[in-house]
Amino acid sequence: MIVKCPICSAPVTWSQQSPFRPFCSKKCQLIDLGEWASEERSIADKSQNQTPSQLDIEEIEAMLSEQPDDFFKP
Ligand SMILES: [Zn+2]
């Protein structure tokens, strides 16, 4: 039996092999519980120094630094 994850609609096999059913993963289960934010922070602290938001800012700054000096002039 295959069900859809209520969070991301991924197919989930309804069996002992899917401990987070009806969710596809612990991530989606946590989203449903409203605990995703705190879990994300703890994972980030352990596995990497940069959060996604910090990466985004660095990418934007890198893009801007590659523009010609007169890019912002009218
Ligand atoms: Zn999911």
N, CA, C, O and the ligand as a Tripos MOL2 file, in Angstrom:
@<TRIPOS>MOLECULE
protein
  297   295    75     0     0
PROTEIN
NO_CHARGES

@<TRIPOS>ATOM
      1 N           0.8500   -1.1950    0.0000 N.3       1 MET1
      2 CA          0.0000    0.0000    0.0000 C.3       1 MET1
      3 C           0.8860    1.2470    0.0000 C.2       1 MET1
      4 O           1.8000    1.3810    0.8140 O.2       1 MET1
      5 N           0.5950    2.1440   -0.9260 N.am      2 ILE2
      6 CA          1.3410    3.3880   -1.0360 C.3       2 ILE2
      7 C           0.4370    4.5490   -0.6490 C.2       2 ILE2
      8 O          -0.6830    4.6700   -1.1460 O.2       2 ILE2
      9 N           0.9240    5.3880    0.2270 N.am      3 VAL3
     10 CA          0.1810    6.6000    0.5800 C.3       3 VAL3
     11 C           1.0340    7.8050    0.2110 C.2       3 VAL3
     12 O           2.2340    7.6860   -0.0390 O.2       3 VAL3
     13 N           0.3940    8.9560    0.1820 N.am      4 LYS4
     14 CA          1.1300   10.1920   -0.1090 C.3       4 LYS4
     15 C           1.4870   10.9020    1.1890 C.2       4 LYS4
     16 O           0.6650   11.0250    2.0980 O.2       4 LYS4
     17 N           2.7250   11.3640    1.2560 N.am      5 CYS5
     18 CA          3.1320   12.1670    2.4030 C.3       5 CYS5
     19 C           2.2690   13.4280    2.4690 C.2       5 CYS5
     20 O           2.1690   14.1500    1.4770 O.2       5 CYS5
     21 N           1.6450   13.7080    3.6160 N.am      6 PRO6
     22 CA          0.7670   14.8880    3.7180 C.3       6 PRO6
     23 C           1.5200   16.2080    3.5800 C.2       6 PRO6
     24 O           0.9070   17.2430    3.3180 O.2       6 PRO6
     25 N           2.8240   16.1860    3.7500 N.am      7 ILE7
     26 CA          3.6120   17.4200    3.6740 C.3       7 ILE7
     27 C           4.1050   17.6700    2.2530 C.2       7 ILE7
     28 O           3.8680   18.7450    1.7010 O.2       7 ILE7
     29 N           4.7810   16.7020    1.6580 N.am      8 CYS8
     30 CA          5.4090   16.9370    0.3620 C.3       8 CYS8
     31 C           4.8480   16.0640   -0.7500 C.2       8 CYS8
     32 O           5.3150   16.1330   -1.8870 O.2       8 CYS8
     33 N           3.8500   15.2410   -0.4360 N.am      9 SER9
     34 CA          3.1550   14.4030   -1.4200 C.3       9 SER9
     35 C           4.0410   13.3150   -2.0160 C.2       9 SER9
     36 O           3.6940   12.7240   -3.0390 O.2       9 SER9
     37 N           5.1680   13.0490   -1.3930 N.am     10 ALA10
     38 CA          5.9990   11.9550   -1.8630 C.3      10 ALA10
     39 C           5.3210   10.6250   -1.5480 C.2      10 ALA10
     40 O           4.6590   10.4980   -0.5180 O.2      10 ALA10
     41 N           5.4780    9.6380   -2.4210 N.am     11 PRO11
     42 CA          4.8940    8.3250   -2.1390 C.3      11 PRO11
     43 C           5.5910    7.6530   -0.9600 C.2      11 PRO11
     44 O           6.8190    7.6360   -0.8740 O.2      11 PRO11
     45 N           4.7940    7.1050   -0.0640 N.am     12 VAL12
     46 CA          5.3210    6.4470    1.1270 C.3      12 VAL12
     47 C           4.7350    5.0460    1.2120 C.2      12 VAL12
     48 O           3.5160    4.8760    1.1830 O.2      12 VAL12
     49 N           5.5950    4.0520    1.3150 N.am     13 THR13
     50 CA          5.1220    2.6830    1.4620 C.3      13 THR13
     51 C           4.6410    2.4600    2.8900 C.2      13 THR13
     52 O           5.3870    2.6530    3.8500 O.2      13 THR13
     53 N           3.3810    2.0500    3.0110 N.am     14 TRP14
     54 CA          2.8050    1.8530    4.3430 C.3      14 TRP14
     55 C           3.2410    0.4860    4.8730 C.2      14 TRP14
     56 O           2.5590   -0.5210    4.6860 O.2      14 TRP14
     57 N           4.4040    0.4820    5.5420 N.am     15 SER15
     58 CA          4.9220   -0.7800    6.0560 C.3      15 SER15
     59 C           5.8830   -0.4860    7.1960 C.2      15 SER15
     60 O           6.1260    0.6710    7.5390 O.2      15 SER15
     61 N           6.4230   -1.5470    7.7760 N.am     16 GLN16
     62 CA          7.3910   -1.3770    8.8590 C.3      16 GLN16
     63 C           8.6440   -0.6510    8.3990 C.2      16 GLN16
     64 O           9.4000   -0.1130    9.2090 O.2      16 GLN16
     65 N           8.8560   -0.6420    7.0770 N.am     17 GLN17
     66 CA         10.0460    0.0260    6.5440 C.3      17 GLN17
     67 C           9.9080    1.5410    6.5380 C.2      17 GLN17
     68 O          10.8720    2.2550    6.2640 O.2      17 GLN17
     69 N           8.7080    2.0310    6.8400 N.am     18 SER18
     70 CA          8.4800    3.4780    6.8350 C.3      18 SER18
     71 C           8.0560    3.9260    8.2300 C.2      18 SER18
     72 O           6.8660    4.1160    8.4840 O.2      18 SER18
     73 N           9.0080    4.0960    9.1260 N.am     19 PRO19
     74 CA          8.6760    4.3880   10.5340 C.3      19 PRO19
     75 C           7.9860    5.7320   10.7230 C.2      19 PRO19
     76 O           7.3870    5.9780   11.7700 O.2      19 PRO19
     77 N           8.0660    6.6100    9.7130 N.am     20 PHE20
     78 CA          7.4880    7.9450    9.8810 C.3      20 PHE20
     79 C           6.1510    8.0820    9.1540 C.2      20 PHE20
     80 O           5.6000    9.1790    9.0640 O.2      20 PHE20
     81 N           5.6190    6.9420    8.6240 N.am     21 ARG21
     82 CA          4.3570    7.0140    7.9090 C.3      21 ARG21
     83 C           3.2650    7.6730    8.7490 C.2      21 ARG21
     84 O           3.2710    7.4860    9.9660 O.2      21 ARG21
     85 N           2.3510    8.4140    8.1910 N.am     22 PRO22
     86 CA          2.1990    8.6090    6.7400 C.3      22 PRO22
     87 C           3.1790    9.6090    6.1360 C.2      22 PRO22
     88 O           3.0630    9.9560    4.9610 O.2      22 PRO22
     89 N           4.1340   10.0720    6.9240 N.am     23 PHE23
     90 CA          5.1080   11.0150    6.3840 C.3      23 PHE23
     91 C           6.2490   10.2550    5.7250 C.2      23 PHE23
     92 O           6.5250    9.1110    6.0840 O.2      23 PHE23
     93 N           6.9200   10.8960    4.7520 N.am     24 CYS24
     94 CA          7.9740   10.2150    4.0120 C.3      24 CYS24
     95 C           9.2560   10.1760    4.8290 C.2      24 CYS24
     96 O          10.1250    9.3430    4.5710 O.2      24 CYS24
     97 N           9.3870   11.0630    5.8100 N.am     25 SER25
     98 CA         10.6420   11.1570    6.5470 C.3      25 SER25
     99 C          10.3890   11.8470    7.8790 C.2      25 SER25
    100 O           9.3090   12.3820    8.1290 O.2      25 SER25
    101 N          11.4060   11.8200    8.7200 N.am     26 LYS26
    102 CA         11.2910   12.5250    9.9900 C.3      26 LYS26
    103 C          11.1180   14.0170    9.7780 C.2      26 LYS26
    104 O          10.4430   14.6940   10.5530 O.2      26 LYS26
    105 N          11.7420   14.5250    8.7090 N.am     27 LYS27
    106 CA         11.6350   15.9470    8.4060 C.3      27 LYS27
    107 C          10.1840   16.3700    8.2290 C.2      27 LYS27
    108 O           9.7370   17.3550    8.8170 O.2      27 LYS27
    109 N           9.4570   15.6180    7.4140 N.am     28 CYS28
    110 CA          8.0540   15.9740    7.1720 C.3      28 CYS28
    111 C           7.2130   15.7630    8.4300 C.2      28 CYS28
    112 O           6.2690   16.5090    8.6920 O.2      28 CYS28
    113 N           7.5650   14.7490    9.1940 N.am     29 GLN29
    114 CA          6.8570   14.5300   10.4500 C.3      29 GLN29
    115 C           7.0330   15.7300   11.3820 C.2      29 GLN29
    116 O           6.0860   16.1760   12.0300 O.2      29 GLN29
    117 N           8.2520   16.2360   11.4330 N.am     30 LEU30
    118 CA          8.5220   17.3750   12.3080 C.3      30 LEU30
    119 C           7.8260   18.6320   11.8040 C.2      30 LEU30
    120 O           7.3370   19.4380   12.5950 O.2      30 LEU30
    121 N           7.7820   18.7950   10.4820 N.am     31 ILE31
    122 CA          7.0620   19.9430    9.9360 C.3      31 ILE31
    123 C           5.6190   19.9020   10.3990 C.2      31 ILE31
    124 O           5.0550   20.9170   10.8070 O.2      31 ILE31
    125 N           5.0310   18.7240   10.3330 N.am     32 ASP32
    126 CA          3.6340   18.5860   10.7340 C.3      32 ASP32
    127 C           3.4690   18.8820   12.2130 C.2      32 ASP32
    128 O           2.4410   19.4190   12.6260 O.2      32 ASP32
    129 N           4.4440   18.5470   12.9980 N.am     33 LEU33
    130 CA          4.3650   18.7910   14.4380 C.3      33 LEU33
    131 C           4.7120   20.2260   14.8000 C.2      33 LEU33
    132 O           4.5630   20.6370   15.9510 O.2      33 LEU33
    133 N           5.1700   20.9760   13.8280 N.am     34 GLY34
    134 CA          5.5410   22.3550   14.0950 C.3      34 GLY34
    135 C           6.8750   22.4850   14.7960 C.2      34 GLY34
    136 O           7.1740   23.5170   15.3980 O.2      34 GLY34
    137 N           7.6760   21.4360   14.7190 N.am     35 GLU35
    138 CA          8.9690   21.4530   15.4010 C.3      35 GLU35
    139 C          10.1270   21.5290   14.4170 C.2      35 GLU35
    140 O          11.2830   21.3590   14.8060 O.2      35 GLU35
    141 N           9.8320   21.7800   13.1630 N.am     36 TRP36
    142 CA         10.8550   21.7510   12.1290 C.3      36 TRP36
    143 C          11.9410   22.7990   12.3850 C.2      36 TRP36
    144 O          13.1280   22.5290   12.1990 O.2      36 TRP36
    145 N          11.5330   23.9850   12.8100 N.am     37 ALA37
    146 CA         12.5020   25.0770   12.9640 C.3      37 ALA37
    147 C          13.5800   24.7260   13.9910 C.2      37 ALA37
    148 O          14.7710   24.9050   13.7380 O.2      37 ALA37
    149 N          13.1550   24.2320   15.1340 N.am     38 SER38
    150 CA         14.1360   23.9140   16.1730 C.3      38 SER38
    151 C          15.0130   22.7410   15.7540 C.2      38 SER38
    152 O          16.2120   22.7310   16.0310 O.2      38 SER38
    153 N          14.4240   21.7580   15.0900 N.am     39 GLU39
    154 CA         15.2080   20.6200   14.6200 C.3      39 GLU39
    155 C          16.2390   21.0720   13.5940 C.2      39 GLU39
    156 O          17.3790   20.6070   13.6110 O.2      39 GLU39
    157 N          15.8500   21.9650   12.7110 N.am     40 GLU40
    158 CA         16.7570   22.4700   11.6790 C.3      40 GLU40
    159 C          17.9630   23.1440   12.3310 C.2      40 GLU40
    160 O          19.0970   22.9370   11.9000 O.2      40 GLU40
    161 N          17.7290   23.9300   13.3410 N.am     41 ARG41
    162 CA         18.8390   24.6170   14.0030 C.3      41 ARG41
    163 C          19.8100   23.6100   14.6250 C.2      41 ARG41
    164 O          21.0240   23.7730   14.5040 O.2      41 ARG41
    165 N          19.3040   22.5990   15.2710 N.am     42 SER42
    166 CA         20.1890   21.6390   15.9260 C.3      42 SER42
    167 C          20.9920   20.8500   14.8960 C.2      42 SER42
    168 O          22.1600   20.5400   15.1320 O.2      42 SER42
    169 N          20.3900   20.5250   13.7700 N.am     43 ILE43
    170 CA         21.1230   19.8290   12.7160 C.3      43 ILE43
    171 C          22.2170   20.7290   12.1510 C.2      43 ILE43
    172 O          23.3470   20.2890   11.9360 O.2      43 ILE43
    173 N          21.8690   21.9930   11.9120 N.am     44 ALA44
    174 CA         22.8400   22.9220   11.3340 C.3      44 ALA44
    175 C          24.0300   23.1100   12.2700 C.2      44 ALA44
    176 O          25.1740   23.1840   11.8200 O.2      44 ALA44
    177 N          23.7620   23.1850   13.5580 N.am     45 ASP45
    178 CA         24.8500   23.3910   14.4990 C.3      45 ASP45
    179 C          25.8350   22.2260   14.4860 C.2      45 ASP45
    180 O          27.0380   22.4090   14.6720 O.2      45 ASP45
    181 N          25.3070   21.0320   14.2650 N.am     46 LYS46
    182 CA         26.1730   19.8590   14.3290 C.3      46 LYS46
    183 C          26.9060   19.6060   13.0150 C.2      46 LYS46
    184 O          28.0590   19.1770   13.0300 O.2      46 LYS46
    185 N          26.2640   19.8600   11.8920 N.am     47 SER47
    186 CA         26.8060   19.4160   10.6140 C.3      47 SER47
    187 C          27.4760   20.5150    9.8160 C.2      47 SER47
    188 O          28.3240   20.2230    8.9730 O.2      47 SER47
    189 N          27.1280   21.7530   10.0480 N.am     48 GLN48
    190 CA         27.7220   22.8250    9.2490 C.3      48 GLN48
    191 C          27.5920   24.1450    9.9950 C.2      48 GLN48
    192 O          26.7520   24.3040   10.8800 O.2      48 GLN48
    193 N          28.4470   25.0840    9.6110 N.am     49 ASN49
    194 CA         28.4540   26.3740   10.2790 C.3      49 ASN49
    195 C          27.4970   27.3630    9.6340 C.2      49 ASN49
    196 O          27.0240   28.2950   10.2850 O.2      49 ASN49
    197 N          27.2110   27.1570    8.3490 N.am     50 GLN50
    198 CA         26.4030   28.1270    7.6410 C.3      50 GLN50
    199 C          24.9710   27.6540    7.5240 C.2      50 GLN50
    200 O          24.7180   26.5180    7.1220 O.2      50 GLN50
    201 N          24.0490   28.5030    7.8670 N.am     51 THR51
    202 CA         22.6510   28.2000    7.6380 C.3      51 THR51
    203 C          22.3060   28.5400    6.1960 C.2      51 THR51
    204 O          23.0280   29.3110    5.5630 O.2      51 THR51
    205 N          21.2400   27.9950    5.6690 N.am     52 PRO52
    206 CA         20.8440   28.3330    4.2960 C.3      52 PRO52
    207 C          20.6850   29.8270    4.0750 C.2      52 PRO52
    208 O          21.0500   30.3370    3.0160 O.2      52 PRO52
    209 N          20.1540   30.5230    5.0440 N.am     53 SER53
    210 CA         19.9510   31.9600    4.8580 C.3      53 SER53
    211 C          21.2840   32.6920    4.7360 C.2      53 SER53
    212 O          21.4090   33.6320    3.9510 O.2      53 SER53
    213 N          22.2700   32.2680    5.5030 N.am     54 GLN54
    214 CA         23.5890   32.8940    5.3770 C.3      54 GLN54
    215 C          24.2020   32.6000    4.0260 C.2      54 GLN54
    216 O          24.8460   33.4650    3.4330 O.2      54 GLN54
    217 N          24.0090   31.3960    3.5360 N.am     55 LEU55
    218 CA         24.5090   31.0580    2.2150 C.3      55 LEU55
    219 C          23.8630   31.9440    1.1540 C.2      55 LEU55
    220 O          24.5330   32.4180    0.2360 O.2      55 LEU55
    221 N          22.5750   32.1590    1.2890 N.am     56 ASP56
    222 CA         21.8840   32.9880    0.3110 C.3      56 ASP56
    223 C          22.4680   34.3890    0.2780 C.2      56 ASP56
    224 O          22.6860   34.9510   -0.7960 O.2      56 ASP56
    225 N          22.7220   34.9510    1.4460 N.am     57 ILE57
    226 CA         23.2680   36.3040    1.5090 C.3      57 ILE57
    227 C          24.6540   36.3410    0.8560 C.2      57 ILE57
    228 O          24.9730   37.2720    0.1170 O.2      57 ILE57
    229 N          25.4650   35.3320    1.1330 N.am     58 GLU58
    230 CA         26.7960   35.3060    0.5340 C.3      58 GLU58
    231 C          26.7170   35.1770   -0.9840 C.2      58 GLU58
    232 O          27.4940   35.7950   -1.7110 O.2      58 GLU58
    233 N          25.7830   34.3790   -1.4470 N.am     59 GLU59
    234 CA         25.6300   34.2230   -2.8960 C.3      59 GLU59
    235 C          25.2030   35.5320   -3.5370 C.2      59 GLU59
    236 O          25.6890   35.8910   -4.6090 O.2      59 GLU59
    237 N          24.3000   36.2390   -2.8870 N.am     60 ILE60
    238 CA         23.8310   37.5130   -3.4290 C.3      60 ILE60
    239 C          24.9750   38.5190   -3.4420 C.2      60 ILE60
    240 O          25.1730   39.2350   -4.4240 O.2      60 ILE60
    241 N          25.7200   38.5670   -2.3510 N.am     61 GLU61
    242 CA         26.8420   39.5070   -2.3000 C.3      61 GLU61
    243 C          27.8840   39.1780   -3.3600 C.2      61 GLU61
    244 O          28.4610   40.0790   -3.9680 O.2      61 GLU61
    245 N          28.1270   37.8860   -3.5820 N.am     62 ALA62
    246 CA         29.0750   37.4880   -4.6080 C.3      62 ALA62
    247 C          28.5930   37.9170   -5.9850 C.2      62 ALA62
    248 O          29.3760   38.3920   -6.8080 O.2      62 ALA62
    249 N          27.3060   37.7470   -6.2270 N.am     63 MET63
    250 CA         26.7440   38.1640   -7.5150 C.3      63 MET63
    251 C          26.8930   39.6660   -7.7000 C.2      63 MET63
    252 O          27.2590   40.1300   -8.7800 O.2      63 MET63
    253 N          26.6110   40.4240   -6.6460 N.am     64 LEU64
    254 CA         26.6960   41.8820   -6.7450 C.3      64 LEU64
    255 C          28.1340   42.3240   -6.9680 C.2      64 LEU64
    256 O          28.3860   43.2710   -7.7140 O.2      64 LEU64
    257 N          29.0770   41.6450   -6.3260 N.am     65 SER65
    258 CA         30.4770   42.0420   -6.4580 C.3      65 SER65
    259 C          31.0050   41.7870   -7.8570 C.2      65 SER65
    260 O          32.0080   42.3700   -8.2670 O.2      65 SER65
    261 N          30.3170   40.9020   -8.5970 N.am     66 GLU66
    262 CA         30.7480   40.6140   -9.9610 C.3      66 GLU66
    263 C          30.2070   41.6200  -10.9670 C.2      66 GLU66
    264 O          30.6110   41.6330  -12.1290 O.2      66 GLU66
    265 N          29.2910   42.4580  -10.5080 N.am     67 GLN67
    266 CA         28.7080   43.4360  -11.4370 C.3      67 GLN67
    267 C          29.6990   44.5710  -11.6770 C.2      67 GLN67
    268 O          30.5450   44.8420  -10.8250 O.2      67 GLN67
    269 N          29.6030   45.2380  -12.8350 N.am     68 PRO68
    270 CA         30.4510   46.4040  -13.0990 C.3      68 PRO68
    271 C          30.1900   47.4890  -12.0690 C.2      68 PRO68
    272 O          29.1380   47.5220  -11.4310 O.2      68 PRO68
    273 N          31.1670   48.3760  -11.9180 N.am     69 ASP69
    274 CA         31.0530   49.4290  -10.9070 C.3      69 ASP69
    275 C          29.8530   50.3240  -11.1570 C.2      69 ASP69
    276 O          29.2670   50.8530  -10.2120 O.2      69 ASP69
    277 N          29.4830   50.5000  -12.4120 N.am     70 ASP70
    278 CA         28.3830   51.4010  -12.7090 C.3      70 ASP70
    279 C          27.0350   50.7250  -12.7050 C.2      70 ASP70
    280 O          26.0500   51.2950  -13.1760 O.2      70 ASP70
    281 N          26.9770   49.5160  -12.1800 N.am     71 PHE71
    282 CA         25.7300   48.7460  -12.2160 C.3      71 PHE71
    283 C          24.6010   49.4600  -11.4750 C.2      71 PHE71
    284 O          23.4470   49.4400  -11.9020 O.2      71 PHE71
    285 N          24.9540   50.0830  -10.3690 N.am     72 PHE72
    286 CA         23.9050   50.7030   -9.5560 C.3      72 PHE72
    287 C          23.6200   52.1370   -9.9450 C.2      72 PHE72
    288 O          22.7070   52.7560   -9.4000 O.2      72 PHE72
    289 N          24.3820   52.6730  -10.8740 N.am     73 LYS73
    290 CA         24.1480   54.0550  -11.2910 C.3      73 LYS73
    291 C          23.0110   54.0920  -12.3230 C.2      73 LYS73
    292 O          22.8680   53.1790  -13.1360 O.2      73 LYS73
    293 N          22.2340   55.1290  -12.2760 N.am     74 PRO74
    294 CA         21.1110   55.2470  -13.2290 C.3      74 PRO74
    295 C          21.5860   55.3780  -14.6890 C.2      74 PRO74
    296 O          20.7640   55.4850  -15.5980 O.2      74 PRO74
    297 ZN          7.3620   14.2450    2.9000 Zn       75 ZN75
@<TRIPOS>BOND
     1     1     2 1
     2     2     3 1
     3     3     4 2
     4     3     5 am
     5     5     6 1
     6     6     7 1
     7     7     8 2
     8     7     9 am
     9     9    10 1
    10    10    11 1
    11    11    12 2
    12    11    13 am
    13    13    14 1
    14    14    15 1
    15    15    16 2
    16    15    17 am
    17    17    18 1
    18    18    19 1
    19    19    20 2
    20    19    21 am
    21    21    22 1
    22    22    23 1
    23    23    24 2
    24    23    25 am
    25    25    26 1
    26    26    27 1
    27    27    28 2
    28    27    29 am
    29    29    30 1
    30    30    31 1
    31    31    32 2
    32    31    33 am
    33    33    34 1
    34    34    35 1
    35    35    36 2
    36    35    37 am
    37    37    38 1
    38    38    39 1
    39    39    40 2
    40    39    41 am
    41    41    42 1
    42    42    43 1
    43    43    44 2
    44    43    45 am
    45    45    46 1
    46    46    47 1
    47    47    48 2
    48    47    49 am
    49    49    50 1
    50    50    51 1
    51    51    52 2
    52    51    53 am
    53    53    54 1
    54    54    55 1
    55    55    56 2
    56    55    57 am
    57    57    58 1
    58    58    59 1
    59    59    60 2
    60    59    61 am
    61    61    62 1
    62    62    63 1
    63    63    64 2
    64    63    65 am
    65    65    66 1
    66    66    67 1
    67    67    68 2
    68    67    69 am
    69    69    70 1
    70    70    71 1
    71    71    72 2
    72    71    73 am
    73    73    74 1
    74    74    75 1
    75    75    76 2
    76    75    77 am
    77    77    78 1
    78    78    79 1
    79    79    80 2
    80    79    81 am
    81    81    82 1
    82    82    83 1
    83    83    84 2
    84    83    85 am
    85    85    86 1
    86    86    87 1
    87    87    88 2
    88    87    89 am
    89    89    90 1
    90    90    91 1
    91    91    92 2
    92    91    93 am
    93    93    94 1
    94    94    95 1
    95    95    96 2
    96    95    97 am
    97    97    98 1
    98    98    99 1
    99    99   100 2
   100    99   101 am
   101   101   102 1
   102   102   103 1
   103   103   104 2
   104   103   105 am
   105   105   106 1
   106   106   107 1
   107   107   108 2
   108   107   109 am
   109   109   110 1
   110   110   111 1
   111   111   112 2
   112   111   113 am
   113   113   114 1
   114   114   115 1
   115   115   116 2
   116   115   117 am
   117   117   118 1
   118   118   119 1
   119   119   120 2
   120   119   121 am
   121   121   122 1
   122   122   123 1
   123   123   124 2
   124   123   125 am
   125   125   126 1
   126   126   127 1
   127   127   128 2
   128   127   129 am
   129   129   130 1
   130   130   131 1
   131   131   132 2
   132   131   133 am
   133   133   134 1
   134   134   135 1
   135   135   136 2
   136   135   137 am
   137   137   138 1
   138   138   139 1
   139   139   140 2
   140   139   141 am
   141   141   142 1
   142   142   143 1
   143   143   144 2
   144   143   145 am
   145   145   146 1
   146   146   147 1
   147   147   148 2
   148   147   149 am
   149   149   150 1
   150   150   151 1
   151   151   152 2
   152   151   153 am
   153   153   154 1
   154   154   155 1
   155   155   156 2
   156   155   157 am
   157   157   158 1
   158   158   159 1
   159   159   160 2
   160   159   161 am
   161   161   162 1
   162   162   163 1
   163   163   164 2
   164   163   165 am
   165   165   166 1
   166   166   167 1
   167   167   168 2
   168   167   169 am
   169   169   170 1
   170   170   171 1
   171   171   172 2
   172   171   173 am
   173   173   174 1
   174   174   175 1
   175   175   176 2
   176   175   177 am
   177   177   178 1
   178   178   179 1
   179   179   180 2
   180   179   181 am
   181   181   182 1
   182   182   183 1
   183   183   184 2
   184   183   185 am
   185   185   186 1
   186   186   187 1
   187   187   188 2
   188   187   189 am
   189   189   190 1
   190   190   191 1
   191   191   192 2
   192   191   193 am
   193   193   194 1
   194   194   195 1
   195   195   196 2
   196   195   197 am
   197   197   198 1
   198   198   199 1
   199   199   200 2
   200   199   201 am
   201   201   202 1
   202   202   203 1
   203   203   204 2
   204   203   205 am
   205   205   206 1
   206   206   207 1
   207   207   208 2
   208   207   209 am
   209   209   210 1
   210   210   211 1
   211   211   212 2
   212   211   213 am
   213   213   214 1
   214   214   215 1
   215   215   216 2
   216   215   217 am
   217   217   218 1
   218   218   219 1
   219   219   220 2
   220   219   221 am
   221   221   222 1
   222   222   223 1
   223   223   224 2
   224   223   225 am
   225   225   226 1
   226   226   227 1
   227   227   228 2
   228   227   229 am
   229   229   230 1
   230   230   231 1
   231   231   232 2
   232   231   233 am
   233   233   234 1
   234   234   235 1
   235   235   236 2
   236   235   237 am
   237   237   238 1
   238   238   239 1
   239   239   240 2
   240   239   241 am
   241   241   242 1
   242   242   243 1
   243   243   244 2
   244   243   245 am
   245   245   246 1
   246   246   247 1
   247   247   248 2
   248   247   249 am
   249   249   250 1
   250   250   251 1
   251   251   252 2
   252   251   253 am
   253   253   254 1
   254   254   255 1
   255   255   256 2
   256   255   257 am
   257   257   258 1
   258   258   259 1
   259   259   260 2
   260   259   261 am
   261   261   262 1
   262   262   263 1
   263   263   264 2
   264   263   265 am
   265   265   266 1
   266   266   267 1
   267   267   268 2
   268   267   269 am
   269   269   270 1
   270   270   271 1
   271   271   272 2
   272   271   273 am
   273   273   274 1
   274   274   275 1
   275   275   276 2
   276   275   277 am
   277   277   278 1
   278   278   279 1
   279   279   280 2
   280   279   281 am
   281   281   282 1
   282   282   283 1
   283   283   284 2
   284   283   285 am
   285   285   286 1
   286   286   287 1
   287   287   288 2
   288   287   289 am
   289   289   290 1
   290   290   291 1
   291   291   292 2
   292   291   293 am
   293   293   294 1
   294   294   295 1
   295   295   296 2
@<TRIPOS>SUBSTRUCTURE
     1 MET1         2 RESIDUE 1 A MET
     2 ILE2         6 RESIDUE 1 A ILE
     3 VAL3        10 RESIDUE 1 A VAL
     4 LYS4        14 RESIDUE 1 A LYS
     5 CYS5        18 RESIDUE 1 A CYS
     6 PRO6        22 RESIDUE 1 A PRO
     7 ILE7        26 RESIDUE 1 A ILE
     8 CYS8        30 RESIDUE 1 A CYS
     9 SER9        34 RESIDUE 1 A SER
    10 ALA10       38 RESIDUE 1 A ALA
    11 PRO11       42 RESIDUE 1 A PRO
    12 VAL12       46 RESIDUE 1 A VAL
    13 THR13       50 RESIDUE 1 A THR
    14 TRP14       54 RESIDUE 1 A TRP
    15 SER15       58 RESIDUE 1 A SER
    16 GLN16       62 RESIDUE 1 A GLN
    17 GLN17       66 RESIDUE 1 A GLN
    18 SER18       70 RESIDUE 1 A SER
    19 PRO19       74 RESIDUE 1 A PRO
    20 PHE20       78 RESIDUE 1 A PHE
    21 ARG21       82 RESIDUE 1 A ARG
    22 PRO22       86 RESIDUE 1 A PRO
    23 PHE23       90 RESIDUE 1 A PHE
    24 CYS24       94 RESIDUE 1 A CYS
    25 SER25       98 RESIDUE 1 A SER
    26 LYS26      102 RESIDUE 1 A LYS
    27 LYS27      106 RESIDUE 1 A LYS
    28 CYS28      110 RESIDUE 1 A CYS
    29 GLN29      114 RESIDUE 1 A GLN
    30 LEU30      118 RESIDUE 1 A LEU
    31 ILE31      122 RESIDUE 1 A ILE
    32 ASP32      126 RESIDUE 1 A ASP
    33 LEU33      130 RESIDUE 1 A LEU
    34 GLY34      134 RESIDUE 1 A GLY
    35 GLU35      138 RESIDUE 1 A GLU
    36 TRP36      142 RESIDUE 1 A TRP
    37 ALA37      146 RESIDUE 1 A ALA
    38 SER38      150 RESIDUE 1 A SER
    39 GLU39      154 RESIDUE 1 A GLU
    40 GLU40      158 RESIDUE 1 A GLU
    41 ARG41      162 RESIDUE 1 A ARG
    42 SER42      166 RESIDUE 1 A SER
    43 ILE43      170 RESIDUE 1 A ILE
    44 ALA44      174 RESIDUE 1 A ALA
    45 ASP45      178 RESIDUE 1 A ASP
    46 LYS46      182 RESIDUE 1 A LYS
    47 SER47      186 RESIDUE 1 A SER
    48 GLN48      190 RESIDUE 1 A GLN
    49 ASN49      194 RESIDUE 1 A ASN
    50 GLN50      198 RESIDUE 1 A GLN
    51 THR51      202 RESIDUE 1 A THR
    52 PRO52      206 RESIDUE 1 A PRO
    53 SER53      210 RESIDUE 1 A SER
    54 GLN54      214 RESIDUE 1 A GLN
    55 LEU55      218 RESIDUE 1 A LEU
    56 ASP56      222 RESIDUE 1 A ASP
    57 ILE57      226 RESIDUE 1 A ILE
    58 GLU58      230 RESIDUE 1 A GLU
    59 GLU59      234 RESIDUE 1 A GLU
    60 ILE60      238 RESIDUE 1 A ILE
    61 GLU61      242 RESIDUE 1 A GLU
    62 ALA62      246 RESIDUE 1 A ALA
    63 MET63      250 RESIDUE 1 A MET
    64 LEU64      254 RESIDUE 1 A LEU
    65 SER65      258 RESIDUE 1 A SER
    66 GLU66      262 RESIDUE 1 A GLU
    67 GLN67      266 RESIDUE 1 A GLN
    68 PRO68      270 RESIDUE 1 A PRO
    69 ASP69      274 RESIDUE 1 A ASP
    70 ASP70      278 RESIDUE 1 A ASP
    71 PHE71      282 RESIDUE 1 A PHE
    72 PHE72      286 RESIDUE 1 A PHE
    73 LYS73      290 RESIDUE 1 A LYS
    74 PRO74      294 RESIDUE 1 A PRO
    75 ZN75       297 GROUP 0 **** ****
